[in-house]
Amino acid sequence: MADFVDRVTLHAAGGHGGNGVASIKREKFKPLAGPDGGDGGNGGSVILEVSEQETTLLNYHRKPHRRADNGTPGMGDFRQGKTGADIVLPVPEGTVVKSMSGELLADLTGVGARFVVAEG
């Protein structure tokens, strides 16, 4: 088994947004008081962040598929759904991010540097 991996193919996907709700407000003497549906929450994003504790990409070699959480649906009374949680993936300093076509997307240098791989 490999102890050090410096090249991986990561399959990342942002979360889907939640569905909106079509709802009609109902009150005691106004049975059809108008619409009051809420929007669905946004999906989460997949983010790479440089960490000084990371020295290898071995975790992503073993588990290359990562997906952020989905947003929750909206509700009545104009309530908006919750946003899905982001996934922050720690990577070693000097990580280079390229697209499948080989185009350079990011060169992560400096602790705390971040790059959004897949937006929800």
DAJOHU-V156931 format. One line per field, one symbol per residue. ss: DSSP state (A for helix, B for strand, O for the rest). Layout:
ss = ???
This chain:
ss = OOOOOOOOOOBBBOOOOOOOOOOBOOOOOOOOOOBOOOOOOOOOOBBBBBOOOOOOOAAAAAOOBBBOOOOOOOBOOOBOOOOOOOBBBBBOOOBBBBOOOOOBBBBBOOOOOBBBBBOO
